[in-house]
Amino acid sequence: MLIDFEDLEGKNIEVEISGGIIHKGTLLDSGLDVIVLYDYKNHSYLYIPFIHVQSIKETVLDKGEDDSYQPLTEKPIETDGISFRKVLTSAKGLFVQVYVTGNKSIHGYLTSIMNDYFVFYSPVFKTMYISMNHVKWLIPFPPDAKPYSLNKEISSRKPLAIPLARSFDEQLKKLESQLVIIDGGDQSEKIGLLQKIRNNKITLITGDGVPVLRNVEHIKTIQLP
């Protein structure tokens, strides 16, 4: 029997994400490139780009996952004809959680949406440029939620006043000759001077002076220290 997203909407499903990550909940909505999952365990809405979905199947929730808890009638992000880009555009200015790499989620605000990346302001990491291709899911918080319980003055969005390019690689060119942190600096070789970008590769000079070539396609986030 052939099934598609519309056959699973309103049902409890298990979604496997790239990296062997499993999410369970109710499929609320779907588009060509994104699905909306309600996670009963954490009482949150997950907007998951389909590019990172490995598999989906109907399932029975584990013991302790309360499927009697009903999602809010209005989703935190409402779009007319759902797509990942429309989700990002609607989430602009909202306090959200973005998961891109490793075991780290980033909390903050989307401030600008470009062709293949967006600008993200985090009270902790400050201004970040995040490739859309590497976002595994996005969770919006209620309108009254405060990041890290900070007051508005501390958590207010203050993105760097750097002119924005339309594409991610063009934005990297604007960061040439500056110190940068790639993917949150999870490795020492991802922190250094962005010397040059050419032919979809960057040359990064690390702290010990060693030049390292990095494939732009695998850069998830980049920020200035």
CORDAQUI-V641298 format. One record per pair of residues at least 4 apart in sequence whose C-alpha atoms are under 8 Angstrom apart, sorted by the first residue. I is the first residue (numbers start at 1). J is the second residue. If there is no record, write none. Layout:
BEGIN
{{I,J} {I,J}}
END
This chain:
BEGIN
{{3,7} {3,8} {4,8} {5,9} {5,30} {6,30} {8,12} {8,13} {8,27} {8,58} {9,26} {9,27} {9,28} {9,29} {10,26} {10,27} {10,28} {11,26} {11,27} {11,58} {12,24} {12,25} {12,26} {12,27} {12,58} {12,59} {12,60} {12,61} {13,24} {13,25} {13,26} {13,27} {13,56} {13,57} {13,58} {13,59} {13,60} {14,22} {14,23} {14,24} {14,25} {14,56} {14,57} {14,58} {14,59} {15,22} {15,23} {15,24} {15,53} {15,54} {15,55} {15,56} {15,57} {16,20} {16,21} {16,22} {16,23} {16,53} {16,54} {16,55} {16,56} {17,21} {17,22} {17,23} {17,52} {17,53} {17,54} {17,55} {17,136} {18,52} {18,53} {18,54} {18,136} {23,39} {24,37} {24,39} {24,61} {25,37} {25,38} {25,39} {25,40} {25,61} {26,37} {26,38} {26,39} {26,40} {27,35} {27,36} {27,37} {27,38} {28,35} {28,36} {28,37} {28,38} {29,35} {29,36} {29,37} {30,34} {30,35} {30,36} {30,82} {31,35} {31,81} {31,82} {31,83} {32,50} {32,83} {33,49} {33,50} {33,51} {33,83} {33,84} {34,47} {34,48} {34,49} {34,50} {34,82} {34,83} {34,84} {35,47} {35,48} {35,49} {35,50} {36,45} {36,46} {36,47} {36,48} {37,45} {37,46} {37,47} {37,48} {38,43} {38,44} {38,45} {38,46} {38,71} {39,43} {39,44} {39,45} {39,46} {40,44} {40,65} {40,66} {40,67} {40,69} {41,64} {41,65} {41,66} {43,71} {44,139} {44,140} {44,141} {45,75} {45,76} {45,139} {45,140} {46,137} {46,138} {46,139} {46,140} {47,84} {47,87} {47,137} {47,138} {47,139} {48,52} {48,53} {48,136} {48,137} {48,138} {49,53} {49,84} {49,135} {49,136} {49,137} {52,136} {61,65} {61,66} {61,67} {74,78} {76,140} {76,141} {76,142} {77,87} {77,90} {77,91} {77,140} {78,87} {78,90} {79,86} {79,87} {79,90} {82,86} {82,87} {83,87} {84,88} {85,89} {86,90} {87,91} {88,92} {88,110} {88,113} {89,113} {91,96} {91,110} {91,140} {92,109} {92,110} {92,111} {92,112} {92,113} {93,109} {93,110} {93,111} {94,109} {94,110} {94,140} {94,141} {94,143} {95,107} {95,108} {95,109} {95,110} {95,140} {95,141} {95,142} {95,143} {95,145} {95,146} {95,147} {96,107} {96,108} {96,109} {96,110} {96,138} {96,139} {96,140} {96,141} {97,105} {97,106} {97,107} {97,108} {97,138} {97,139} {97,140} {97,141} {98,105} {98,106} {98,107} {98,135} {98,136} {98,137} {98,138} {98,139} {99,104} {99,105} {99,106} {99,135} {99,136} {99,137} {99,138} {100,104} {100,105} {100,134} {100,135} {100,136} {100,137} {100,220} {101,105} {101,134} {101,183} {101,220} {106,122} {107,122} {107,123} {107,147} {108,120} {108,121} {108,122} {108,123} {108,147} {109,120} {109,121} {109,122} {109,157} {110,118} {110,119} {110,120} {110,121} {111,118} {111,119} {111,120} {111,121} {111,157} {111,159} {112,118} {112,119} {112,120} {113,117} {113,118} {113,119} {114,118} {114,165} {114,166} {114,167} {115,166} {115,167} {115,168} {116,131} {116,132} {116,133} {116,166} {116,167} {116,168} {117,129} {117,130} {117,131} {117,132} {117,133} {117,167} {117,168} {118,129} {118,130} {118,131} {118,132} {119,127} {119,128} {119,129} {119,130} {120,126} {120,127} {120,128} {120,129} {120,130} {120,159} {121,125} {121,126} {121,127} {121,128} {121,157} {121,158} {121,159} {122,126} {122,127} {122,128} {122,157} {123,147} {123,154} {123,155} {123,156} {123,157} {125,223} {126,158} {126,159} {126,223} {127,158} {127,159} {127,160} {127,223} {127,224} {128,221} {128,222} {128,223} {128,224} {129,168} {129,221} {129,222} {129,223} {130,134} {130,135} {130,220} {130,221} {130,222} {131,135} {131,168} {131,219} {131,220} {131,221} {133,220} {134,220} {141,145} {145,149} {146,150} {146,151} {146,152} {147,155} {150,154} {150,155} {151,155} {152,156} {164,171} {165,170} {165,171} {166,170} {166,171} {167,171} {168,172} {169,173} {169,197} {169,200} {169,216} {170,174} {171,175} {172,176} {172,197} {173,196} {173,197} {175,180} {175,194} {176,193} {176,194} {176,195} {176,196} {176,197} {177,193} {177,194} {177,195} {177,196} {178,193} {178,194} {178,195} {178,224} {179,191} {179,192} {179,193} {179,194} {179,224} {179,225} {180,191} {180,192} {180,193} {180,194} {180,222} {180,223} {180,224} {180,225} {181,185} {181,190} {181,191} {181,192} {181,222} {181,223} {181,224} {181,225} {182,186} {182,190} {182,191} {182,219} {182,220} {182,221} {182,222} {182,223} {183,190} {183,219} {183,220} {183,221} {183,222} {184,221} {184,222} {184,223} {185,189} {185,190} {185,191} {186,190} {187,191} {188,206} {189,206} {189,212} {190,204} {190,206} {191,204} {191,206} {191,207} {192,204} {192,205} {192,206} {192,207} {193,204} {193,205} {193,206} {194,202} {194,203} {194,204} {194,205} {195,202} {195,203} {195,204} {195,205} {196,202} {196,203} {196,204} {197,201} {197,202} {197,203} {198,202} {200,215} {200,216} {200,217} {201,213} {201,214} {201,215} {201,216} {202,213} {202,214} {202,215} {202,216} {203,211} {203,212} {203,213} {203,214} {204,211} {204,212} {204,213} {204,214} {205,209} {205,210} {205,211} {205,212} {206,210} {206,211} {206,212} {214,218} {214,219} {215,219}}
END
